[in-house]
Structure formats: structure tokens, C-alpha cells
């Protein structure tokens, strides 16, 4: 899955968010760290309150 990261440089770190999910915003010392932090934040948001033994199934919407 691809999403769009929007980002900008502050004094000591990079800030960014996902265009498709603007409620997810984080920071990183480097662009690479920012990207990893955004991925982790997205996964945490999507899997919030989901038990460890969840199952997956693709559905057509």
C-alpha cells in the first residue's frame, strides 16, 4: 500500500504526516527516521484495540 508523506524541516528535526490520514503526525531526526515513525504510527492506529490473534481477509468494497 502506498500513501503520501508530506514533510518539512524544523530547526533540529523533520516533521511529517500522511496526506491520506492527516491525524497521523510525527517527527524524526532524519527523513528516514521520519518515514519509519510514520509507518509505525499508522500501524499502531490501524491495529488499535485489535487482539494479537486477529485474522486477515481481503474484501472488495
PyMOL commands that set and color helices and strands:
alter all, ss='L'
color gray80, all
select helices_A, chain A and resi 31-46
alter helices_A, ss='H'
color red, helices_A
select strands_A, chain A and resi 5-9+14-18+21-28
alter strands_A, ss='S'
color yellow, strands_A
deselect
rebuild
show_as cartoon
